[in-house]
Amino acid sequence: MGERKKWVGVVEDIRKGGGEVLIFSSIHESGKQLDQLTGVAAILKFPLPELESDDEEEGGQPEGAGQR
Amino acid sequence: MLRNFDLEALKVILLASPGFSATSLREYILSQATLQGLSSVLKSKSKFLVVHCSTGHLHSLNEVLKGDEVKAKLADTKFARESRAVDEFYKMIGTDETRAYYGPKHVLRAVEAGAVATLLISDSLFRYDLV
């Protein structure tokens, strides 16, 4: 799947779920700042335990498996 | 001007000058719009904000953007919301790092968990299609 398509999907998912999506222009200062953080960042509604160790592949998991 | 800007999409149009040029320009734009029946311009009438600055040089733009009136008007605009979100994000990293994530992999995880309140994403991720 294309990188672009993936993020378009993500944006739609979040908007559907009532989240806020801010698209930054990389021409502007705040966008440049964001680009230094890999270009994507998220503020969460609730804490998620450290994701640091999650380096293993999650191959067979169906989409949205984390939702309850 | 109409060719260059989509007035519907713009939130504020700042007209700044020393003296009265900005006011005259605003009047000129609006009178021309009335004459030519440009409803898109007339609808955006309230977006034209006239402010004073000491010179006509580009560096006066800074002076203009710092003025209180302008700040108040800009507070609502997208730009202000964005920089507020970046601040929020950094603050969150400082106070509760389990609620602030960055990097594609971690953000995707948070999205899957339905945990994202605010997504900050750069348009550069949309522009390049690196399959």
N, CA and C atoms of all chains as a GROMACS GRO file, in nm:
protein
  597
    1MET      N    1   0.085  -0.120   0.000
    1MET     CA    2   0.000   0.000   0.000
    1MET      C    3   0.088   0.124   0.000
    2GLY      N    4   0.050   0.222  -0.078
    2GLY     CA    5   0.128   0.346  -0.085
    2GLY      C    6   0.130   0.419   0.048
    3GLU      N    7   0.239   0.486   0.073
    3GLU     CA    8   0.257   0.563   0.196
    3GLU      C    9   0.144   0.666   0.210
    4ARG      N   10   0.118   0.735   0.101
    4ARG     CA   11   0.018   0.840   0.099
    4ARG      C   12  -0.120   0.785   0.133
    5LYS      N   13  -0.153   0.676   0.067
    5LYS     CA   14  -0.283   0.616   0.086
    5LYS      C   15  -0.303   0.574   0.231
    6LYS      N   16  -0.197   0.521   0.287
    6LYS     CA   17  -0.204   0.476   0.425
    6LYS      C   18  -0.242   0.591   0.517
    7TRP      N   19  -0.176   0.707   0.497
    7TRP     CA   20  -0.203   0.820   0.586
    7TRP      C   21  -0.339   0.883   0.559
    8VAL      N   22  -0.381   0.880   0.435
    8VAL     CA   23  -0.516   0.929   0.405
    8VAL      C   24  -0.617   0.846   0.482
    9GLY      N   25  -0.594   0.716   0.484
    9GLY     CA   26  -0.683   0.626   0.559
    9GLY      C   27  -0.682   0.658   0.708
   10VAL      N   28  -0.563   0.682   0.759
   10VAL     CA   29  -0.549   0.714   0.901
   10VAL      C   30  -0.626   0.840   0.936
   11VAL      N   31  -0.609   0.942   0.852
   11VAL     CA   32  -0.677   1.069   0.875
   11VAL      C   33  -0.829   1.049   0.876
   12GLU      N   34  -0.877   0.971   0.781
   12GLU     CA   35  -1.021   0.946   0.774
   12GLU      C   36  -1.070   0.872   0.899
   13ASP      N   37  -0.994   0.772   0.939
   13ASP     CA   38  -1.031   0.695   1.058
   13ASP      C   39  -1.045   0.784   1.179
   14ILE      N   40  -0.947   0.870   1.198
   14ILE     CA   41  -0.947   0.954   1.317
   14ILE      C   42  -1.064   1.053   1.313
   15ARG      N   43  -1.086   1.112   1.195
   15ARG     CA   44  -1.198   1.207   1.184
   15ARG      C   45  -1.330   1.137   1.211
   16LYS      N   46  -1.343   1.016   1.158
   16LYS     CA   47  -1.466   0.940   1.180
   16LYS      C   48  -1.485   0.912   1.328
   17GLY      N   49  -1.373   0.886   1.395
   17GLY     CA   50  -1.379   0.854   1.537
   17GLY      C   51  -1.390   0.978   1.626
   18GLY      N   52  -1.408   1.094   1.564
   18GLY     CA   53  -1.426   1.216   1.642
   18GLY      C   54  -1.296   1.281   1.687
   19GLY      N   55  -1.185   1.233   1.637
   19GLY     CA   56  -1.057   1.294   1.673
   19GLY      C   57  -1.029   1.416   1.587
   20GLU      N   58  -0.931   1.490   1.628
   20GLU     CA   59  -0.895   1.610   1.553
   20GLU      C   60  -0.771   1.581   1.469
   21VAL      N   61  -0.775   1.626   1.345
   21VAL     CA   62  -0.659   1.608   1.259
   21VAL      C   63  -0.609   1.744   1.212
   22LEU      N   64  -0.485   1.771   1.236
   22LEU     CA   65  -0.427   1.896   1.189
   22LEU      C   66  -0.322   1.864   1.085
   23ILE      N   67  -0.343   1.916   0.966
   23ILE     CA   68  -0.245   1.893   0.862
   23ILE      C   69  -0.155   2.014   0.851
   24PHE      N   70  -0.027   1.992   0.874
   24PHE     CA   71   0.070   2.100   0.877
   24PHE      C   72   0.133   2.117   0.740
   25SER      N   73   0.153   2.240   0.704
   25SER     CA   74   0.224   2.265   0.580
   25SER      C   75   0.374   2.268   0.609
   26SER      N   76   0.449   2.188   0.538
   26SER     CA   77   0.592   2.180   0.567
   26SER      C   78   0.665   2.306   0.522
   27ILE      N   79   0.593   2.397   0.459
   27ILE     CA   80   0.654   2.525   0.422
   27ILE      C   81   0.663   2.615   0.545
   28HIS      N   82   0.568   2.598   0.636
   28HIS     CA   83   0.564   2.687   0.751
   28HIS      C   84   0.647   2.635   0.868
   29GLU      N   85   0.671   2.726   0.960
   29GLU     CA   86   0.760   2.697   1.071
   29GLU      C   87   0.713   2.576   1.152
   30SER      N   88   0.585   2.574   1.186
   30SER     CA   89   0.537   2.465   1.270
   30SER      C   90   0.546   2.331   1.196
   31GLY      N   91   0.529   2.336   1.065
   31GLY     CA   92   0.540   2.214   0.987
   31GLY      C   93   0.684   2.162   0.982
   32LYS      N   94   0.776   2.255   0.974
   32LYS     CA   95   0.918   2.215   0.974
   32LYS      C   96   0.953   2.148   1.105
   33GLN      N   97   0.899   2.207   1.211
   33GLN     CA   98   0.921   2.150   1.343
   33GLN      C   99   0.868   2.006   1.347
   34LEU      N  100   0.750   1.989   1.290
   34LEU     CA  101   0.688   1.857   1.290
   34LEU      C  102   0.767   1.759   1.203
   35ASP      N  103   0.821   1.809   1.095
   35ASP     CA  104   0.900   1.722   1.007
   35ASP      C  105   1.022   1.666   1.080
   36GLN      N  106   1.072   1.745   1.175
   36GLN     CA  107   1.184   1.694   1.253
   36GLN      C  108   1.143   1.578   1.343
   37LEU      N  109   1.015   1.572   1.372
   37LEU     CA  110   0.962   1.461   1.451
   37LEU      C  111   0.904   1.354   1.357
   38THR      N  112   0.971   1.330   1.246
   38THR     CA  113   0.928   1.231   1.146
   38THR      C  114   0.804   1.272   1.068
   39GLY      N  115   0.748   1.388   1.096
   39GLY     CA  116   0.634   1.434   1.018
   39GLY      C  117   0.499   1.392   1.073
   40VAL      N  118   0.499   1.308   1.173
   40VAL     CA  119   0.370   1.269   1.228
   40VAL      C  120   0.380   1.250   1.379
   41ALA      N  121   0.282   1.303   1.449
   41ALA     CA  122   0.280   1.292   1.594
   41ALA      C  123   0.135   1.287   1.640
   42ALA      N  124   0.114   1.235   1.758
   42ALA     CA  125  -0.024   1.223   1.806
   42ALA      C  126  -0.030   1.250   1.955
   43ILE      N  127  -0.135   1.323   1.992
   43ILE     CA  128  -0.167   1.339   2.134
   43ILE      C  129  -0.281   1.243   2.162
   44LEU      N  130  -0.267   1.162   2.265
   44LEU     CA  131  -0.365   1.057   2.290
   44LEU      C  132  -0.470   1.097   2.393
   45LYS      N  133  -0.586   1.033   2.378
   45LYS     CA  134  -0.695   1.059   2.471
   45LYS      C  135  -0.666   0.993   2.605
   46PHE      N  136  -0.602   0.879   2.599
   46PHE     CA  137  -0.569   0.807   2.721
   46PHE      C  138  -0.430   0.746   2.705
   47PRO      N  139  -0.367   0.718   2.814
   47PRO     CA  140  -0.230   0.667   2.805
   47PRO      C  141  -0.225   0.530   2.741
   48LEU      N  142  -0.128   0.508   2.659
   48LEU     CA  143  -0.100   0.375   2.610
   48LEU      C  144   0.033   0.335   2.672
   49PRO      N  145   0.040   0.217   2.726
   49PRO     CA  146   0.166   0.173   2.784
   49PRO      C  147   0.279   0.184   2.682
   50GLU      N  148   0.396   0.201   2.730
   50GLU     CA  149   0.513   0.217   2.647
   50GLU      C  150   0.511   0.128   2.523
   51LEU      N  151   0.531   0.190   2.410
   51LEU     CA  152   0.534   0.112   2.287
   51LEU      C  153   0.678   0.079   2.247
   52GLU      N  154   0.770   0.129   2.325
   52GLU     CA  155   0.911   0.120   2.290
   52GLU      C  156   0.954  -0.020   2.246
   53SER      N  157   0.907  -0.121   2.320
   53SER     CA  158   0.958  -0.256   2.298
   53SER      C  159   0.889  -0.327   2.182
   54ASP      N  160   0.791  -0.260   2.124
   54ASP     CA  161   0.714  -0.328   2.020
   54ASP      C  162   0.784  -0.329   1.885
   55ASP      N  163   0.891  -0.401   1.880
   55ASP     CA  164   0.965  -0.402   1.755
   55ASP      C  165   0.931  -0.522   1.668
   56GLU      N  166   0.868  -0.619   1.728
   56GLU     CA  167   0.837  -0.741   1.651
   56GLU      C  168   0.724  -0.712   1.550
   57GLU      N  169   0.725  -0.786   1.444
   57GLU     CA  170   0.622  -0.770   1.339
   57GLU      C  171   0.488  -0.822   1.389
   58GLU      N  172   0.384  -0.749   1.356
   58GLU     CA  173   0.251  -0.801   1.389
   58GLU      C  174   0.182  -0.835   1.257
   59GLY      N  175   0.228  -0.944   1.200
   59GLY     CA  176   0.189  -0.979   1.065
   59GLY      C  177   0.042  -1.010   1.046
   60GLY      N  178  -0.010  -1.110   1.117
   60GLY     CA  179  -0.143  -1.162   1.086
   60GLY      C  180  -0.258  -1.088   1.150
   61GLN      N  181  -0.228  -0.982   1.225
   61GLN     CA  182  -0.337  -0.914   1.296
   61GLN      C  183  -0.433  -0.843   1.203
   62PRO      N  184  -0.561  -0.867   1.218
   62PRO     CA  185  -0.658  -0.795   1.136
   62PRO      C  186  -0.662  -0.648   1.174
   63GLU      N  187  -0.711  -0.568   1.083
   63GLU     CA  188  -0.718  -0.424   1.104
   63GLU      C  189  -0.806  -0.392   1.226
   64GLY      N  190  -0.761  -0.300   1.307
   64GLY     CA  191  -0.842  -0.257   1.421
   64GLY      C  192  -0.850  -0.359   1.532
   65ALA      N  193  -0.752  -0.449   1.535
   65ALA     CA  194  -0.756  -0.555   1.636
   65ALA      C  195  -0.743  -0.498   1.777
   66GLY      N  196  -0.685  -0.380   1.786
   66GLY     CA  197  -0.664  -0.323   1.918
   66GLY      C  198  -0.788  -0.260   1.977
   67GLN      N  199  -0.891  -0.245   1.893
   67GLN     CA  200  -1.012  -0.179   1.944
   67GLN      C  201  -1.104  -0.276   2.017
   68ARG      N  202  -1.164  -0.224   2.119
   68ARG     CA  203  -1.257  -0.309   2.192
   68ARG      C  204  -1.394  -0.250   2.190
   69MET      N  205  -0.576   3.968  -0.749
   69MET     CA  206  -0.594   3.918  -0.613
   69MET      C  207  -0.686   3.796  -0.611
   70LEU      N  208  -0.794   3.807  -0.689
   70LEU     CA  209  -0.887   3.694  -0.690
   70LEU      C  210  -0.823   3.571  -0.753
   71ARG      N  211  -0.733   3.596  -0.846
   71ARG     CA  212  -0.668   3.483  -0.911
   71ARG      C  213  -0.574   3.413  -0.814
   72ASN      N  214  -0.516   3.489  -0.725
   72ASN     CA  215  -0.415   3.431  -0.637
   72ASN      C  216  -0.470   3.371  -0.508
   73PHE      N  217  -0.581   3.423  -0.463
   73PHE     CA  218  -0.631   3.376  -0.334
   73PHE      C  219  -0.772   3.321  -0.346
   74ASP      N  220  -0.795   3.218  -0.270
   74ASP     CA  221  -0.931   3.169  -0.257
   74ASP      C  222  -0.988   3.232  -0.129
   75LEU      N  223  -1.069   3.335  -0.149
   75LEU     CA  224  -1.116   3.412  -0.034
   75LEU      C  225  -1.198   3.330   0.065
   76GLU      N  226  -1.268   3.233   0.011
   76GLU     CA  227  -1.348   3.150   0.101
   76GLU      C  228  -1.258   3.078   0.202
   77ALA      N  229  -1.143   3.037   0.152
   77ALA     CA  230  -1.054   2.957   0.236
   77ALA      C  231  -0.973   3.043   0.332
   78LEU      N  232  -0.952   3.168   0.296
   78LEU     CA  233  -0.873   3.254   0.382
   78LEU      C  234  -0.955   3.299   0.502
   79LYS      N  235  -0.886   3.318   0.613
   79LYS     CA  236  -0.958   3.361   0.731
   79LYS      C  237  -0.939   3.508   0.759
   80VAL      N  238  -0.822   3.556   0.730
   80VAL     CA  239  -0.793   3.696   0.753
   80VAL      C  240  -0.711   3.750   0.637
   81ILE      N  241  -0.742   3.868   0.594
   81ILE     CA  242  -0.658   3.936   0.497
   81ILE      C  243  -0.610   4.064   0.562
   82LEU      N  244  -0.483   4.069   0.586
   82LEU     CA  245  -0.426   4.184   0.655
   82LEU      C  246  -0.383   4.290   0.555
   83LEU      N  247  -0.433   4.409   0.576
   83LEU     CA  248  -0.386   4.521   0.497
   83LEU      C  249  -0.313   4.614   0.591
   84ALA      N  250  -0.185   4.627   0.571
   84ALA     CA  251  -0.106   4.709   0.663
   84ALA      C  252  -0.030   4.815   0.586
   85SER      N  253  -0.028   4.933   0.641
   85SER     CA  254   0.049   5.041   0.580
   85SER      C  255   0.066   5.152   0.680
   86PRO      N  256   0.161   5.240   0.656
   86PRO     CA  257   0.165   5.362   0.734
   86PRO      C  258   0.052   5.452   0.682
   87GLY      N  259   0.007   5.541   0.762
   87GLY     CA  260  -0.095   5.635   0.716
   87GLY      C  261  -0.225   5.568   0.678
   88PHE      N  262  -0.286   5.618   0.570
   88PHE     CA  263  -0.421   5.572   0.539
   88PHE      C  264  -0.430   5.483   0.416
   89SER      N  265  -0.314   5.445   0.360
   89SER     CA  266  -0.320   5.366   0.237
   89SER      C  267  -0.398   5.236   0.255
   90ALA      N  268  -0.377   5.172   0.368
   90ALA     CA  269  -0.444   5.044   0.389
   90ALA      C  270  -0.595   5.061   0.390
   91THR      N  271  -0.639   5.167   0.458
   91THR     CA  272  -0.783   5.194   0.463
   91THR      C  273  -0.836   5.222   0.323
   92SER      N  274  -0.759   5.303   0.248
   92SER     CA  275  -0.804   5.334   0.112
   92SER      C  276  -0.807   5.210   0.026
   93LEU      N  277  -0.706   5.126   0.044
   93LEU     CA  278  -0.702   5.003  -0.035
   93LEU      C  279  -0.823   4.917  -0.006
   94ARG      N  280  -0.856   4.908   0.121
   94ARG     CA  281  -0.973   4.828   0.159
   94ARG      C  282  -1.099   4.884   0.093
   95GLU      N  283  -1.111   5.018   0.101
   95GLU     CA  284  -1.228   5.081   0.040
   95GLU      C  285  -1.232   5.058  -0.110
   96TYR      N  286  -1.113   5.068  -0.171
   96TYR     CA  287  -1.105   5.048  -0.316
   96TYR      C  288  -1.146   4.906  -0.354
   97ILE      N  289  -1.092   4.808  -0.281
   97ILE     CA  290  -1.125   4.668  -0.310
   97ILE      C  291  -1.275   4.645  -0.298
   98LEU      N  292  -1.332   4.697  -0.189
   98LEU     CA  293  -1.473   4.672  -0.166
   98LEU      C  294  -1.561   4.746  -0.267
   99SER      N  295  -1.518   4.866  -0.306
   99SER     CA  296  -1.602   4.939  -0.402
   99SER      C  297  -1.593   4.873  -0.539
  100GLN      N  298  -1.474   4.828  -0.574
  100GLN     CA  299  -1.461   4.755  -0.701
  100GLN      C  300  -1.545   4.628  -0.700
  101ALA      N  301  -1.542   4.561  -0.585
  101ALA     CA  302  -1.618   4.437  -0.573
  101ALA      C  303  -1.767   4.464  -0.589
  102THR      N  304  -1.811   4.575  -0.533
  102THR     CA  305  -1.952   4.612  -0.546
  102THR      C  306  -1.986   4.641  -0.691
  103LEU      N  307  -1.898   4.721  -0.755
  103LEU     CA  308  -1.920   4.758  -0.895
  103LEU      C  309  -1.926   4.635  -0.986
  104GLN      N  310  -1.834   4.543  -0.961
  104GLN     CA  311  -1.824   4.428  -1.050
  104GLN      C  312  -1.910   4.311  -1.003
  105GLY      N  313  -1.981   4.334  -0.894
  105GLY     CA  314  -2.069   4.230  -0.844
  105GLY      C  315  -1.995   4.104  -0.801
  106LEU      N  316  -1.880   4.121  -0.737
  106LEU     CA  317  -1.803   4.005  -0.691
  106LEU      C  318  -1.851   3.965  -0.551
  107SER      N  319  -1.948   3.879  -0.549
  107SER     CA  320  -2.007   3.847  -0.420
  107SER      C  321  -1.908   3.776  -0.328
  108SER      N  322  -1.814   3.702  -0.386
  108SER     CA  323  -1.719   3.630  -0.300
  108SER      C  324  -1.636   3.728  -0.217
  109VAL      N  325  -1.604   3.843  -0.280
  109VAL     CA  326  -1.527   3.943  -0.206
  109VAL      C  327  -1.614   4.009  -0.099
  110LEU      N  328  -1.737   4.042  -0.137
  110LEU     CA  329  -1.825   4.112  -0.043
  110LEU      C  330  -1.859   4.024   0.077
  111LYS      N  331  -1.873   3.897   0.051
  111LYS     CA  332  -1.900   3.805   0.162
  111LYS      C  333  -1.784   3.801   0.260
  112SER      N  334  -1.666   3.825   0.209
  112SER     CA  335  -1.545   3.818   0.291
  112SER      C  336  -1.508   3.952   0.351
  113LYS      N  337  -1.599   4.046   0.340
  113LYS     CA  338  -1.572   4.183   0.383
  113LYS      C  339  -1.509   4.190   0.521
  114SER      N  340  -1.564   4.113   0.614
  114SER     CA  341  -1.516   4.122   0.752
  114SER      C  342  -1.375   4.065   0.769
  115LYS      N  343  -1.328   3.999   0.665
  115LYS     CA  344  -1.195   3.939   0.678
  115LYS      C  345  -1.083   4.040   0.652
  116PHE      N  346  -1.120   4.149   0.588
  116PHE     CA  347  -1.016   4.249   0.561
  116PHE      C  348  -0.989   4.329   0.687
  117LEU      N  349  -0.871   4.310   0.738
  117LEU     CA  350  -0.836   4.378   0.862
  117LEU      C  351  -0.730   4.483   0.832
  118VAL      N  352  -0.764   4.606   0.865
  118VAL     CA  353  -0.669   4.714   0.839
  118VAL      C  354  -0.588   4.742   0.965
  119VAL      N  355  -0.459   4.739   0.951
  119VAL     CA  356  -0.374   4.771   1.066
  119VAL      C  357  -0.268   4.871   1.026
  120HIS      N  358  -0.213   4.932   1.125
  120HIS     CA  359  -0.112   5.033   1.099
  120HIS      C  360   0.028   4.974   1.117
  121CYS      N  361   0.120   5.016   1.033
  121CYS     CA  362   0.259   4.982   1.058
  121CYS      C  363   0.344   5.101   1.020
  122SER      N  364   0.466   5.102   1.070
  122SER     CA  365   0.543   5.225   1.057
  122SER      C  366   0.608   5.245   0.920
  123THR      N  367   0.640   5.138   0.852
  123THR     CA  368   0.697   5.153   0.719
  123THR      C  369   0.630   5.056   0.623
  124GLY      N  370   0.662   5.072   0.496
  124GLY     CA  371   0.606   4.982   0.396
  124GLY      C  372   0.698   4.864   0.368
  125HIS      N  373   0.804   4.854   0.445
  125HIS     CA  374   0.899   4.746   0.417
  125HIS      C  375   0.850   4.613   0.471
  126LEU      N  376   0.911   4.510   0.420
  126LEU     CA  377   0.869   4.376   0.456
  126LEU      C  378   0.888   4.348   0.605
  127HIS      N  379   0.993   4.406   0.664
  127HIS     CA  380   1.016   4.375   0.805
  127HIS      C  381   0.909   4.432   0.897
  128SER      N  382   0.828   4.521   0.842
  128SER     CA  383   0.716   4.571   0.922
  128SER      C  384   0.611   4.463   0.945
  129LEU      N  385   0.620   4.359   0.866
  129LEU     CA  386   0.526   4.248   0.880
  129LEU      C  387   0.533   4.191   1.021
  130ASN      N  388   0.653   4.183   1.074
  130ASN     CA  389   0.672   4.135   1.211
  130ASN      C  390   0.599   4.223   1.310
  131GLU      N  391   0.616   4.351   1.294
  131GLU     CA  392   0.550   4.449   1.378
  131GLU      C  393   0.399   4.427   1.374
  132VAL      N  394   0.350   4.406   1.251
  132VAL     CA  395   0.206   4.389   1.233
  132VAL      C  396   0.157   4.262   1.303
  133LEU      N  397   0.231   4.154   1.284
  133LEU     CA  398   0.186   4.026   1.339
  133LEU      C  399   0.190   4.023   1.491
  134LYS      N  400   0.267   4.114   1.549
  134LYS     CA  401   0.277   4.116   1.694
  134LYS      C  402   0.170   4.202   1.759
  135GLY      N  403   0.107   4.286   1.679
  135GLY     CA  404   0.005   4.375   1.734
  135GLY      C  405  -0.110   4.296   1.797
  136ASP      N  406  -0.166   4.352   1.903
  136ASP     CA  407  -0.268   4.280   1.980
  136ASP      C  408  -0.393   4.248   1.899
  137GLU      N  409  -0.436   4.347   1.822
  137GLU     CA  410  -0.558   4.330   1.743
  137GLU      C  411  -0.542   4.212   1.647
  138VAL      N  412  -0.425   4.209   1.584
  138VAL     CA  413  -0.397   4.104   1.488
  138VAL      C  414  -0.387   3.969   1.556
  139LYS      N  415  -0.319   3.970   1.668
  139LYS     CA  416  -0.304   3.846   1.743
  139LYS      C  417  -0.438   3.786   1.776
  140ALA      N  418  -0.530   3.872   1.823
  140ALA     CA  419  -0.662   3.824   1.860
  140ALA      C  420  -0.731   3.762   1.739
  141LYS      N  421  -0.717   3.830   1.627
  141LYS     CA  422  -0.782   3.782   1.506
  141LYS      C  423  -0.719   3.651   1.458
  142LEU      N  424  -0.590   3.644   1.473
  142LEU     CA  425  -0.520   3.525   1.425
  142LEU      C  426  -0.534   3.407   1.520
  143ALA      N  427  -0.574   3.436   1.641
  143ALA     CA  428  -0.582   3.330   1.741
  143ALA      C  429  -0.671   3.216   1.694
  144ASP      N  430  -0.769   3.252   1.613
  144ASP     CA  431  -0.864   3.153   1.566
  144ASP      C  432  -0.818   3.080   1.441
  145THR      N  433  -0.716   3.129   1.380
  145THR     CA  434  -0.681   3.073   1.251
  145THR      C  435  -0.606   2.943   1.267
  146LYS      N  436  -0.596   2.878   1.156
  146LYS     CA  437  -0.534   2.747   1.152
  146LYS      C  438  -0.393   2.751   1.208
  147PHE      N  439  -0.321   2.854   1.170
  147PHE     CA  440  -0.183   2.862   1.212
  147PHE      C  441  -0.170   2.859   1.363
  148ALA      N  442  -0.254   2.935   1.428
  148ALA     CA  443  -0.249   2.941   1.572
  148ALA      C  444  -0.286   2.806   1.634
  149ARG      N  445  -0.384   2.742   1.576
  149ARG     CA  446  -0.424   2.611   1.626
  149ARG      C  447  -0.309   2.511   1.614
  150GLU      N  448  -0.239   2.521   1.503
  150GLU     CA  449  -0.128   2.429   1.481
  150GLU      C  450  -0.016   2.448   1.583
  151SER      N  451   0.021   2.574   1.602
  151SER     CA  452   0.133   2.593   1.694
  151SER      C  453   0.091   2.560   1.837
  152ARG      N  454  -0.039   2.579   1.866
  152ARG     CA  455  -0.087   2.540   1.998
  152ARG      C  456  -0.078   2.389   2.014
  153ALA      N  457  -0.112   2.318   1.907
  153ALA     CA  458  -0.108   2.172   1.913
  153ALA      C  459   0.035   2.122   1.933
  154VAL      N  460   0.129   2.188   1.865
  154VAL     CA  461   0.269   2.148   1.882
  154VAL      C  462   0.312   2.171   2.027
  155ASP      N  463   0.272   2.285   2.082
  155ASP     CA  464   0.303   2.311   2.223
  155ASP      C  465   0.245   2.205   2.314
  156GLU      N  466   0.116   2.175   2.288
  156GLU     CA  467   0.048   2.072   2.366
  156GLU      C  468   0.125   1.941   2.361
  157PHE      N  469   0.169   1.908   2.239
  157PHE     CA  470   0.239   1.782   2.219
  157PHE      C  471   0.367   1.778   2.302
  158TYR      N  472   0.444   1.885   2.294
  158TYR     CA  473   0.570   1.888   2.369
  158TYR      C  474   0.545   1.883   2.519
  159LYS      N  475   0.439   1.951   2.560
  159LYS     CA  476   0.406   1.951   2.702
  159LYS      C  477   0.369   1.810   2.746
  160MET      N  478   0.294   1.743   2.660
  160MET     CA  479   0.250   1.608   2.691
  160MET      C  480   0.369   1.514   2.702
  161ILE      N  481   0.465   1.528   2.611
  161ILE     CA  482   0.585   1.445   2.618
  161ILE      C  483   0.654   1.465   2.752
  162GLY      N  484   0.652   1.590   2.798
  162GLY     CA  485   0.716   1.620   2.924
  162GLY      C  486   0.641   1.564   3.044
  163THR      N  487   0.507   1.569   3.039
  163THR     CA  488   0.430   1.531   3.158
  163THR      C  489   0.386   1.385   3.156
  164ASP      N  490   0.342   1.338   3.041
  164ASP     CA  491   0.292   1.200   3.035
  164ASP      C  492   0.330   1.140   2.901
  165GLU      N  493   0.445   1.078   2.897
  165GLU     CA  494   0.494   1.034   2.767
  165GLU      C  495   0.418   0.914   2.711
  166THR      N  496   0.328   0.858   2.789
  166THR     CA  497   0.247   0.750   2.732
  166THR      C  498   0.126   0.806   2.659
  167ARG      N  499   0.116   0.938   2.656
  167ARG     CA  500   0.005   0.999   2.582
  167ARG      C  501   0.051   1.087   2.467
  168ALA      N  502   0.177   1.080   2.435
  168ALA     CA  503   0.228   1.157   2.322
  168ALA      C  504   0.324   1.070   2.243
  169TYR      N  505   0.288   1.043   2.121
  169TYR     CA  506   0.373   0.958   2.040
  169TYR      C  507   0.407   1.024   1.908
  170TYR      N  508   0.522   0.993   1.856
  170TYR     CA  509   0.554   1.038   1.722
  170TYR      C  510   0.628   0.927   1.648
  171GLY      N  511   0.640   0.945   1.521
  171GLY     CA  512   0.698   0.842   1.437
  171GLY      C  513   0.587   0.755   1.382
  172PRO      N  514   0.596   0.721   1.254
  172PRO     CA  515   0.488   0.649   1.186
  172PRO      C  516   0.443   0.524   1.260
  173LYS      N  517   0.540   0.443   1.306
  173LYS     CA  518   0.502   0.314   1.363
  173LYS      C  519   0.422   0.332   1.491
  174HIS      N  520   0.472   0.416   1.579
  174HIS     CA  521   0.403   0.436   1.707
  174HIS      C  522   0.268   0.504   1.688
  175VAL      N  523   0.264   0.600   1.597
  175VAL     CA  524   0.137   0.669   1.575
  175VAL      C  525   0.033   0.573   1.519
  176LEU      N  526   0.077   0.487   1.428
  176LEU     CA  527  -0.017   0.390   1.371
  176LEU      C  528  -0.072   0.297   1.479
  177ARG      N  529   0.014   0.261   1.572
  177ARG     CA  530  -0.030   0.178   1.685
  177ARG      C  531  -0.140   0.249   1.764
  178ALA      N  532  -0.116   0.376   1.792
  178ALA     CA  533  -0.213   0.454   1.869
  178ALA      C  534  -0.344   0.468   1.793
  179VAL      N  535  -0.332   0.482   1.660
  179VAL     CA  536  -0.452   0.493   1.577
  179VAL      C  537  -0.532   0.364   1.585
  180GLU      N  538  -0.462   0.252   1.574
  180GLU     CA  539  -0.529   0.122   1.581
  180GLU      C  540  -0.601   0.104   1.713
  181ALA      N  541  -0.542   0.157   1.818
  181ALA     CA  542  -0.603   0.144   1.950
  181ALA      C  543  -0.716   0.244   1.970
  182GLY      N  544  -0.739   0.328   1.870
  182GLY     CA  545  -0.845   0.428   1.880
  182GLY      C  546  -0.817   0.531   1.988
  183ALA      N  547  -0.692   0.560   2.008
  183ALA     CA  548  -0.654   0.645   2.121
  183ALA      C  549  -0.617   0.787   2.083
  184VAL      N  550  -0.624   0.818   1.955
  184VAL     CA  551  -0.573   0.948   1.912
  184VAL      C  552  -0.674   1.061   1.933
  185ALA      N  553  -0.637   1.160   2.010
  185ALA     CA  554  -0.722   1.277   2.028
  185ALA      C  555  -0.690   1.380   1.921
  186THR      N  556  -0.563   1.405   1.901
  186THR     CA  557  -0.520   1.502   1.801
  186THR      C  558  -0.405   1.442   1.721
  187LEU      N  559  -0.425   1.437   1.592
  187LEU     CA  560  -0.318   1.390   1.504
  187LEU      C  561  -0.251   1.510   1.440
  188LEU      N  562  -0.121   1.516   1.452
  188LEU     CA  563  -0.044   1.622   1.387
  188LEU      C  564   0.031   1.556   1.272
  189ILE      N  565  -0.001   1.597   1.152
  189ILE     CA  566   0.063   1.531   1.040
  189ILE      C  567   0.109   1.634   0.938
  190SER      N  568   0.226   1.609   0.885
  190SER     CA  569   0.284   1.703   0.790
  190SER      C  570   0.237   1.670   0.649
  191ASP      N  571   0.212   1.773   0.571
  191ASP     CA  572   0.164   1.745   0.436
  191ASP      C  573   0.272   1.676   0.351
  192SER      N  574   0.394   1.675   0.402
  192SER     CA  575   0.500   1.606   0.326
  192SER      C  576   0.470   1.456   0.318
  193LEU      N  577   0.397   1.405   0.416
  193LEU     CA  578   0.363   1.263   0.412
  193LEU      C  579   0.260   1.233   0.304
  194PHE      N  580   0.188   1.335   0.262
  194PHE     CA  581   0.088   1.314   0.158
  194PHE      C  582   0.147   1.337   0.020
  195ARG      N  583   0.250   1.420   0.019
  195ARG     CA  584   0.301   1.460  -0.111
  195ARG      C  585   0.382   1.352  -0.180
  196TYR      N  586   0.471   1.292  -0.104
  196TYR     CA  587   0.557   1.192  -0.166
  196TYR      C  588   0.492   1.057  -0.154
  197ASP      N  589   0.477   0.992  -0.264
  197ASP     CA  590   0.422   0.858  -0.257
  197ASP      C  591   0.536   0.758  -0.269
  198LEU      N  592   0.589   0.720  -0.154
  198LEU     CA  593   0.701   0.626  -0.155
  198LEU      C  594   0.645   0.488  -0.131
  199VAL      N  595   0.593   0.427  -0.228
  199VAL     CA  596   0.526   0.297  -0.216
  199VAL      C  597   0.600   0.204  -0.120
   0.00000   0.00000   0.00000
